[in-house]
Structures are given as C-alpha cells and as structure tokens.
Amino acid sequence: MKKLFTYLIGILMCSSAFGQKNHQGPRKFLLRDEGLSQVSLVNLDDSTRNWMVKVPAGRDLQLVGNGRVLIGTGNGYEELDITSGKKLKEVTTYPGAVMARRLKNGNTLLVGFNWEGKKGAVLLEVADDGSKKKVLNFPEYDYVRLVRETKKGYLVPANKVVFESDANGKIIWKAQLTGPQKTNSWQALPAGKGKIVVSAGYAGNFQIFDKEGKALTTFTGPENVNPNFFSGYQILKNGNYLVTNWQGHGPNYGKSGHQLLEFTPQGELVWSWKQDPAKYSSLQGVLALDGLNPEYLYVEGKKGKLKKVK
C-alpha cells in the first residue's frame, strides 16, 4: 500500500510539473556524459547548432571567456570552442586530477585526493603557464568532487561531509549528509540567507543546510524520473536548481530515467529532459547557457547563481 501511495504521489508531481505550460525549462545547454565520455551542446530551438565530441574522462563544465568551455580531465583540463566543440587548449601534466575550475583571479583550481605527494583532499591553484601558486591540503578526507570558490574560500564535498575552508585551508563550516552509506556528495553551492545546497550523489536528492551546518530539508524527484544519483547542478537565474541525474557507469544507460531535472528551491519538479538513448548514456554535468555570454568567464556568486567576471 505504501509503495502504491508513493507511486501515485510521483505521478501527480510529474503531471503537475509537466503541465506547467508557462515553464519551458532551459533551451540551450552543455552536457557532460560520463557513460560515453563526451561533451555535447543541445539547442532545443535550432538543432543545426548542436554538436557532440568525445573527451577524456573527467568532470565539470565552465564558461571561461573568449568563446571557450573549460572541462576537467583526469590529467588536467581542456578548453573547447563553444560553437563547434573543437579542442583549443590541453593541459595534461597533472595526472590524477579530479576536476578543474577557473577562479576569479584567472588561475585554475585543480583538485585531487592522495595526490601531488599529499594525503587526502588536495586543492592546487595553477597559473596559465602551469606554475603552482597555492596548495591546500585536507588529509583527513580521502574523497573530493566538484569544489566551488566562495567569498571566504572553498566549498568542498567529501563523501558524507561538505565543508567550507577559508583561503588558507582552515575549516570554517561543515555539515553531515544523510542517506546511504555511500553518499558521494557531489557539489555544494550557497543559496542565500546562509543556506548551502548540496547535490548528494547516491542519496539521489538535494540536501539543504543552514549557516550552522544543521540540516533543513531534502527533496528528490518522483519515481518515474528514476532519481538515482544527483551530480553536477546549476542554480539558474530564476533560482531553480538544474541537476543531472546520473544513472550508472558505462554506455548502456540511455534508456534509464530522465537525466536532466529542474526543481524549484521548494523541491517541486517543474521540468525534465528525457535524453535520446541513441546519443546519450549517463549524464553527470550540465551548464545552461540561456542568458550567458560565452565571451566572459562565469563563476558562482554569493547566492550560487553564475555571474560574469569582467
């Protein structure tokens, strides 16, 4: 009876979400497909502009200016042309890198664990010429995913924990996630009023914490979108959360779930995108391009929304 009730609630939520005629969701976005190791551009209004390219295994997507998209790889990072996907730059001198992110100061943050001769989570800032500028090390953590720069330092997801460090590596905030033993917290962003929003990996949900690290709420999608692993996400201009719903490693997951979901901050699913199984397997990263100018570098602001760096 409980399963039937949950199923019916899911149907009602999904019907409500998909029935909102005034909400069409993003129209142009970049996707990172972990299962097939590819990056693609999807333009729902003009498919002639779509492209898809194979890339090395890695994580994250970011507009870094001059019409370029930064992607992290297992050896460093690449920069792709946004109109074609053509590789314009490649750095391969940092084997073991987990992700790459361009900082406000123009340097690139590379992240790894048990890496660069150090134990635990390692944050390495490098200049454009490859020279190392700063290293932060958190030896008590042996897991790290998509780190984000904050006003004070960095937000770091580390499996069942998310913490913020200051610029010198002192931990100034921490929260404990709930869920299965293997949670794999993926990405955390500030959302205003001291709140931190976390895509919680295998927990298959968003988890929201206050400025003291206290859990406020969690939410997920209905069963028919198959919420499996909430990974890379973006806070849109309207305040909604656009998240990739990863389904599994490898090339055979294209038929599984709706892998791009948009939620309101209150947890209502208002839009989803069902991937073509002939083209996609398992999405792990997204970057909605609506309203963004690829000639600029974009980083997250104090409320988690992307803002351009002039």
N, C-alpha and C positions, 0 to 999 in steps of 0.2 A: 504493500500500500504506500509506504514511504517513497519507494522508487517511482511509482506511478505519479504521486504528487509532485516530486521533483521534476519529472519529465514534463508534466502539464505546465508547471511554472516556467520551465525553459521554453516551451512552445509559445506561451503567452508573451514572454520577454522578447523572444526573437520576432514574433509577429508585430509587436509594438515598435520594435526598433526599425524593422524593415518597412513599416508602414508610414514612417515619418517622411512625407513627400517633400517637405521643405529642407530636409537634410540629405545632401548627396555625398558627403564624405570628400576626401581629397581627390583631386582629378589628375595630379601628376606626382609621381613618387619614384624614388630609387629603392630597390630591394636587394638584399643580400641573401642568397640561397645557400645555406651551409651544406645541405644534402648534395647539391650538384656543384659546389664551389664556383658560383657565378654571381655576377652583379648585373642588374638589368634596370632600364628606365622604362616606366609604364606611363603613357599619356592616354588617359581614357577618352580624351576629346579628339586626338589625332594619332592614330596608331602608326602612321608613317614615320613618326619621330621616335618610335620605340627602338631600343637596342638591347642586346644581351651579350656579355663577354665572359669567358672563363677567367678566373683569377685564382691565385694561390689561396689555400685555406687561411682563414683569419677572421677578424671581427671588426665591426664598426663602419660607419659611413659619416662623412662630414664635408660640407662645402668649405673650401679653403681659399676661394678667390681666383680670379683670372680664369673663370670657367672650368675649374678643376674640382674633382671629388677625391678626397683622401680616403683610402681604405687601409686598415691594418692587415698585416700578413704575419706568418709565423717567423719571418726573418727581418721584419721591419715595417715598411709600408710602401704603397704605390699611390701615384696620383693619376687619375683618369680624366680624359676630356668629357665634359658632361653632354656634349651634343652627339658623341659617337661611341664613347666608351674606350677610345684609344688610350693606351698607356703612354703617359708623357714623362713620368719620372719613377724611378725604382730605387729603394734602399734595401739592401739585403745583408747588412753587416751586423744584425742583431738577432741571431738565431735563438728561438725560444720566446720571442715576443708574443704577448697575448693580444695586445691591441695598440692602436696608435691614435693620438688626438692632437690637433694643432691647438696651441694655447693662445691666449690673448696677446702675449708678447711676441708671437711669431715662431717661437720654438715648438718642437714636437715632443709630446709626452709619450714615451713607450713604457709598457707595463709588462711584468712577468712575475713568475714565482720560482723560488730556488734558482735564481738567475743572476747573471752578471757577478758571479762569485759570492752571492749573498743568499742566506736562508730566508724563506718566507716571501711575502709580497714585496716587490721592488718597483718603485716608480723612478724612471730615468728621463730626465729632460735633456734633449739634444738640440743643438743649433742646426741651421740649414746645411752647414758644411760638415755635419756629422760629429762635431766636437761635443763632449759631455759637459753639461752645465751644472746639473744638480742630481743627486741621488737621495731618495728617501727609502728607508727600509723598515718593514714591519715583520720581524722574524717570527712572531707568534702566529702569523696567518700563512697558511700554505695554499691558499686559493684566492684568486682575484679575477674579476671580469671587467666590465666597462666603467672605468674611473672617469669622474667628471670634475672639472675645475670649479671651485666655488669662490666666493669673495674672500673667505678666510684661508682656503687651501684646497682640499680634495675630498670628494665623496667616494668611498671605496667599498664595493660589495665583496664580501669574503665568506661565501657559502651561507651559513645560517646567521651571519652577522653583517651589518652595514655600519661603517664608521666614517666620521669626518676627521681629518687631520688638519692642523694648521700648516702654513707654508714650510715650517721647519720639521714637520713629522710628529708633532705632539697630538695625540688623540684627544679631541675636544667634544666629541659626541659619539654615541654608539647606541645601536638598537639590535635586539634579538628577534629574528624572524620566527614565525610559527609554521608548522607544516611537516611534511615527511622528513625522515632522517637526512635524505639527500636533497636539500632545498635548492642549492645553487643560485643564490641571489645574483641577478644579472646586471641591473642598472638602477641607480638611485638619482633622483632629482629633487631640488627644492620646489615647493609649490605655493609659496607664500604663507604668511602667518606662522612661520616656524615649522611648517609641515614638510616632511620628507616622504616622497612616494617611491616605492621600490617594486620593480618587476621581479617576481620571486621565483623564477625558474620552475623547477619541478613542482612547486606548490600550485602552479597553474593559476596564479592570481596576482593582483596588486595588493600590497600591504602598505598602510599609511601610518606614520608615526609623528608624534609631536616633538617639540623642541627639547623635551626631556628624555626622548627615546621611548616613550610609552606608546604602545600600540593603540591606534584609534579605530581602525576598521580594515576589513579586507573585502574584495569583491572579485568575481570572476564572470565568465560568460555561461550561457545556457548549454546544456549537454549537446545540442545539435551542432554547435560550432567546435566541439571536442577540445575544450580548454586543456592543454597538455603541459606546455612549458612557456611561460611568458618571458620573452627575452628582450631584444632591443626595442626601445619605445621613444616617443617624442611627445612633448606637450605642445599641442597646436595653438595657434593664435587665439582660437575661441576657448581655450582652457581645457579642451578634451585631451584624452590620452590615446594615442595611436600606437598599437603594440603588435609585434609579430608573435604569432602563436606557433612556435616550433613544434614539429611532430616526431622527429627522430633522425638519427644519423643515416646517411646513405641516399641512394637515388630512387627509392620506391615509396615515397610518402605523399606524392602529389594529390592523391585522392582523399587524403586524410584531413578532416577538419576545414574550417575557414581560418586561413593563416594570417589574415590582417584584420584587426578588430579595433573599433573606435568606441571608447567609453566616455561618458560624462564624468566629472570629478565625483559625482554621487554614485557611480557604479552602473549606470544604465548603458547598455549596449545600443548605440544609435546607428551603427553602420558596420558592415563587414564586407570583405572581398574574398571571393572563392577563387583560388588560383587554378590555372589550367594545368591539369596533371601531365599533359604532354610537354610542358615547358618548365615546370617547377617541381621541386620535391619538398624541401623543408626550409621555410623562411626563418631567418634569425635576426635580420636587421632591416630597418625602414627609415627613410628620410622623405617626408612630404615636402614638395618643392613649391606648392602654391604660395604665391606672395613673396617668395625669396628671390634674391638677385644673385646668381652664381658668380658674379664678378667680385663678391665680397666674401671674407671669412665670417662664418657664423659660429657663435658659442652660446651656451645657455646663460640666461640672465638670472636674477635673484628669484624669479618665480618659475624658473625652469624652461621658459619659452626661448626659442632661438632669437638672437639679436645679432645684427651685423657689426663687425669691428671695422671702423673707418681708418 
